[in-house]
């Protein structure tokens, strides 16, 4: 497996995505050792998608997922993903997944996902957003390089994203406030190493990565970034897959927030492959609060 993955970060991510089937349609996922007090939401979403995909015919790939974060995940407890086979039709398969953990003697739900799968068909309409004209990833600084200038606020970001290589077009730890219509943020990402060719693994890895920077779009008009005055949490997460995805090759992730109110920010994302293919669209609403003094 190590030779196939070609890198410790990819191997670590595959260890997260490679679930154990404990009972029929019940899968167990583990969390890497971490100093964080809660599980990264992208991990739970990626694992839940993998669990759903394990119950679907191989020729049917995921085209969309919709999910809710119900409780913070405990990184010291295993997560059990129970899959409900909602429907298998002629063209589409639908699965519902509930992730559960033990808490103080109770078995509680921490995450809920519904995903739909299809083999696809000949399109009647075919169009996509063009990829923005930005510098190539190899010409840009890495997250670790930029984080070195912000040791007091960057530790959590480095821990959460250690399996995902990032190349930055701007400093995420000290961004300047943005004004409409130029409120978009862009970053290049890829899994560090080589993943299996399995489309289900690639889609789950992209789902994992898509939660890394999305909620930051809600702060774009404020500036300052995370680790200072603000704290946040994802409330829900949705991904639509438009074309085959390779999360272990460079993809451009553009995020923006069209609306924020009542402590919540709606954040949207678009994902393009290096060749310009628009491969996915992402949406999330998140909670943003002032850090308690």
C-alpha positions as CSV (number, residue, x, y, z in Angstrom):
1,X,0.0,0.0,0.0
2,X,2.8,2.4,0.8
3,X,4.4,2.0,-2.6
4,X,1.0,2.6,-4.3
5,X,0.3,5.8,-2.3
6,X,3.8,7.1,-2.7
7,X,3.8,9.4,0.3
8,X,3.2,9.4,4.1
9,X,0.4,12.0,3.8
10,X,-1.5,10.1,1.2
11,X,-1.1,6.9,3.3
12,X,-2.3,8.7,6.4
13,X,-5.4,9.9,4.5
14,X,-6.1,6.4,3.1
15,X,-5.9,5.1,6.7
16,X,-8.7,7.5,7.5
17,X,-10.8,6.6,4.5
18,X,-10.2,2.8,4.6
19,X,-13.2,1.8,6.8
20,X,-13.8,-1.5,8.6
21,X,-17.1,-3.2,7.9
22,X,-18.1,-4.2,11.5
23,X,-21.6,-5.4,10.6
24,X,-23.6,-5.5,7.4
25,X,-23.9,-1.8,6.2
26,X,-22.2,-0.6,9.4
27,X,-18.6,0.8,9.0
28,X,-16.1,2.0,11.6
29,X,-13.7,4.8,11.0
30,X,-10.7,5.9,13.1
31,X,-9.3,9.4,13.7
32,X,-5.5,10.0,13.5
33,X,-3.8,11.0,16.8
34,X,-4.4,14.7,17.2
35,X,-4.1,17.5,19.7
36,X,-7.4,19.0,18.5
37,X,-10.4,18.8,20.8
38,X,-12.8,17.9,18.0
39,X,-12.7,15.9,14.8
40,X,-12.2,17.9,11.6
41,X,-15.5,17.9,9.8
42,X,-14.0,17.0,6.4
43,X,-12.8,13.7,7.9
44,X,-16.3,12.7,9.0
45,X,-17.9,13.8,5.7
46,X,-15.2,11.8,3.7
47,X,-15.6,8.7,5.8
48,X,-19.4,8.9,5.6
49,X,-19.2,9.1,1.8
50,X,-16.9,6.1,1.7
51,X,-19.3,4.2,3.8
52,X,-22.2,5.0,1.5
53,X,-20.1,4.2,-1.6
54,X,-19.3,0.7,-0.2
55,X,-22.9,-0.2,-0.6
56,X,-23.4,1.0,-4.2
57,X,-22.5,-0.8,-7.5
58,X,-19.1,0.2,-8.6
59,X,-20.3,1.6,-11.9
60,X,-22.4,4.2,-10.0
61,X,-20.3,7.2,-8.8
62,X,-21.4,9.9,-6.4
63,X,-22.9,13.0,-8.1
64,X,-24.0,14.8,-4.9
65,X,-24.0,14.7,-1.2
66,X,-25.8,16.8,1.5
67,X,-24.9,16.6,5.1
68,X,-25.3,18.1,8.6
69,X,-22.9,18.3,11.5
70,X,-25.0,17.5,14.5
71,X,-22.4,17.4,17.3
72,X,-18.7,17.9,17.6
73,X,-16.8,14.6,17.0
74,X,-14.6,13.2,19.8
75,X,-11.2,12.3,18.3
76,X,-10.6,9.7,21.0
77,X,-13.7,7.6,20.1
78,X,-14.3,5.5,17.1
79,X,-17.1,6.5,14.7
80,X,-19.7,4.1,13.4
81,X,-21.4,4.8,10.1
82,X,-24.7,3.1,9.6
83,X,-25.8,3.1,6.0
84,X,-29.5,3.0,5.0
85,X,-30.1,1.8,1.4
86,X,-32.9,4.3,0.6
87,X,-33.3,3.5,-3.1
88,X,-31.7,1.6,-6.0
89,X,-33.5,2.7,-9.2
90,X,-32.7,2.2,-12.9
91,X,-30.4,5.2,-13.0
92,X,-29.8,6.4,-9.4
93,X,-28.9,5.0,-6.0
94,X,-29.6,6.9,-2.8
95,X,-28.0,6.3,0.6
96,X,-28.4,7.8,4.0
97,X,-25.6,7.6,6.5
98,X,-25.7,8.4,10.2
99,X,-22.4,8.7,12.1
100,X,-22.6,7.8,15.8
101,X,-20.2,7.9,18.8
102,X,-20.5,6.9,22.5
103,X,-20.8,9.9,24.8
104,X,-21.1,9.5,28.6
105,X,-22.7,6.1,28.2
106,X,-25.0,7.1,25.4
107,X,-24.9,6.3,21.7
108,X,-25.5,9.7,19.9
109,X,-25.6,10.9,16.3
110,X,-22.8,13.3,15.4
111,X,-23.3,13.6,11.6
112,X,-25.9,12.8,9.0
113,X,-25.4,12.5,5.2
114,X,-27.5,11.7,2.2
115,X,-25.6,10.9,-1.0
116,X,-26.9,10.1,-4.5
117,X,-25.0,7.9,-7.1
118,X,-25.4,7.4,-10.8
119,X,-23.6,6.0,-13.8
120,X,-24.4,9.2,-15.8
121,X,-25.9,9.5,-19.2
122,X,-25.6,11.4,-22.5
123,X,-26.1,15.1,-21.6
124,X,-28.8,17.3,-23.1
125,X,-27.2,20.5,-21.6
126,X,-23.5,20.8,-21.1
127,X,-21.8,23.9,-19.8
128,X,-19.4,24.9,-17.0
129,X,-17.7,27.8,-15.4
130,X,-14.3,28.7,-16.8
131,X,-11.3,28.4,-14.5
132,X,-10.0,31.7,-13.3
133,X,-6.6,32.9,-14.7
134,X,-4.3,32.5,-11.7
135,X,-0.6,31.6,-11.3
136,X,0.4,27.9,-11.5
137,X,0.7,26.2,-8.1
138,X,4.4,25.4,-8.4
139,X,5.2,29.2,-8.5
140,X,3.4,29.9,-5.2
141,X,4.3,29.5,-1.5
142,X,3.1,26.5,0.5
143,X,0.9,26.6,3.6
144,X,3.8,25.6,5.7
145,X,6.0,28.4,4.3
146,X,3.4,31.1,5.0
147,X,2.5,29.6,8.4
148,X,6.1,30.0,9.5
149,X,5.4,33.7,9.7
150,X,2.4,33.1,12.0
151,X,3.5,30.5,14.6
152,X,0.9,31.8,17.2
153,X,-2.2,31.2,15.1
154,X,-1.2,28.6,12.4
155,X,-0.8,25.3,14.5
156,X,-4.4,24.1,14.1
157,X,-4.5,24.8,10.3
158,X,-1.3,22.8,9.9
159,X,-2.7,19.9,11.9
160,X,-6.0,19.7,10.1
161,X,-4.5,20.0,6.6
162,X,-1.4,17.8,7.0
163,X,-2.6,15.3,4.3
164,X,-3.4,18.1,1.8
165,X,-0.7,20.2,0.2
166,X,-1.7,23.8,-0.4
167,X,-0.3,26.6,-2.5
168,X,-1.5,30.0,-1.5
169,X,-2.3,33.1,-3.6
170,X,-2.7,35.2,-0.4
171,X,-1.9,35.0,3.3
172,X,-4.8,33.1,5.0
173,X,-3.6,34.1,8.6
174,X,-3.6,37.9,8.0
175,X,-5.9,38.7,5.1
176,X,-6.9,42.2,4.2
177,X,-10.7,42.9,4.3
178,X,-12.3,42.4,0.9
179,X,-15.0,44.4,-0.7
180,X,-17.7,43.5,-3.2
181,X,-17.4,42.5,-6.0
182,X,-13.8,41.2,-5.3
183,X,-14.5,39.0,-2.3
184,X,-13.4,35.6,-3.7
185,X,-10.4,33.6,-2.3
186,X,-8.5,31.0,-4.2
187,X,-6.1,28.3,-3.2
188,X,-4.4,25.3,-5.0
189,X,-4.7,22.0,-3.2
190,X,-3.9,18.3,-3.8
191,X,-3.4,15.2,-1.6
192,X,0.3,14.9,-0.9
193,X,1.2,11.6,-2.5
194,X,-0.7,9.2,-4.8
195,X,-4.1,7.8,-4.0
196,X,-5.7,4.7,-5.6
197,X,-7.4,5.3,-8.9
198,X,-10.8,4.3,-7.3
199,X,-13.2,7.1,-8.1
200,X,-14.9,6.6,-4.7
201,X,-11.6,7.3,-2.9
202,X,-10.9,10.4,-5.1
203,X,-14.4,11.8,-4.4
204,X,-14.0,11.2,-0.7
205,X,-10.6,12.8,-0.6
206,X,-12.0,15.9,-2.4
207,X,-14.8,16.0,0.1
208,X,-12.3,15.9,2.9
209,X,-10.3,18.8,1.4
210,X,-13.4,20.9,0.5
211,X,-14.0,21.6,4.2
212,X,-10.5,23.0,4.9
213,X,-10.9,26.6,3.8
214,X,-14.6,27.1,2.9
215,X,-15.8,28.8,6.0
216,X,-13.0,31.3,5.8
217,X,-15.0,32.9,3.0
218,X,-17.4,34.1,5.6
219,X,-14.6,36.3,7.1
220,X,-13.4,37.7,3.8
221,X,-15.1,41.1,4.3
222,X,-13.8,41.3,7.8
223,X,-10.2,40.3,7.4
224,X,-8.1,39.1,10.2
225,X,-8.5,35.3,9.6
226,X,-8.8,32.5,12.1
227,X,-6.8,32.2,15.3
228,X,-7.4,35.8,16.3
229,X,-10.8,37.3,17.1
230,X,-13.0,34.7,15.5
231,X,-14.0,31.1,15.9
232,X,-16.2,29.1,13.6
233,X,-17.9,25.7,13.1
234,X,-19.5,24.1,10.1
235,X,-23.2,23.5,10.3
236,X,-23.8,21.7,7.0
237,X,-21.9,20.7,3.9
238,X,-22.9,19.8,0.3
239,X,-20.9,18.8,-2.7
240,X,-22.0,18.4,-6.4
241,X,-19.6,16.4,-8.6
242,X,-19.7,17.5,-12.2
243,X,-16.8,15.6,-13.7
244,X,-14.3,12.9,-12.6
245,X,-12.1,14.1,-9.8
246,X,-8.4,13.4,-9.0
247,X,-7.8,14.8,-5.5
248,X,-4.1,13.8,-5.7
249,X,-3.5,16.2,-8.6
250,X,-3.6,20.0,-8.3
251,X,-7.0,21.5,-8.2
252,X,-8.0,25.2,-7.8
253,X,-10.5,25.9,-5.0
254,X,-12.3,29.3,-5.2
255,X,-14.6,30.3,-2.3
256,X,-16.9,33.2,-1.6
257,X,-19.8,34.1,0.7
258,X,-22.9,35.7,-0.8
259,X,-24.7,36.2,2.5
260,X,-24.1,36.3,6.3
261,X,-26.5,37.1,9.1
262,X,-27.6,36.0,12.6
263,X,-24.2,34.5,13.3
264,X,-24.1,32.3,10.2
265,X,-22.3,32.7,6.9
266,X,-23.3,30.9,3.7
267,X,-20.1,29.9,1.8
268,X,-19.9,28.6,-1.8
269,X,-16.9,27.0,-3.5
270,X,-16.0,25.9,-7.0
271,X,-13.3,23.4,-7.9
272,X,-11.3,23.2,-11.2
273,X,-8.8,20.6,-12.2
274,X,-5.4,21.9,-13.5
275,X,-6.6,21.5,-17.1
276,X,-9.5,23.8,-16.5
277,X,-12.3,21.3,-16.0
278,X,-14.9,22.4,-13.5
279,X,-15.1,19.3,-11.4
280,X,-17.2,20.2,-8.4
281,X,-19.3,22.9,-6.6
282,X,-19.5,23.1,-2.8
283,X,-21.8,24.9,-0.4
284,X,-21.7,25.2,3.4
285,X,-23.3,27.3,6.1
286,X,-21.2,27.9,9.1
287,X,-21.3,29.5,12.5
288,X,-19.0,32.5,13.1
289,X,-18.5,33.9,16.6
290,X,-16.2,36.3,18.4
291,X,-13.7,34.5,20.5
292,X,-14.4,34.8,24.2
293,X,-11.8,36.9,26.1
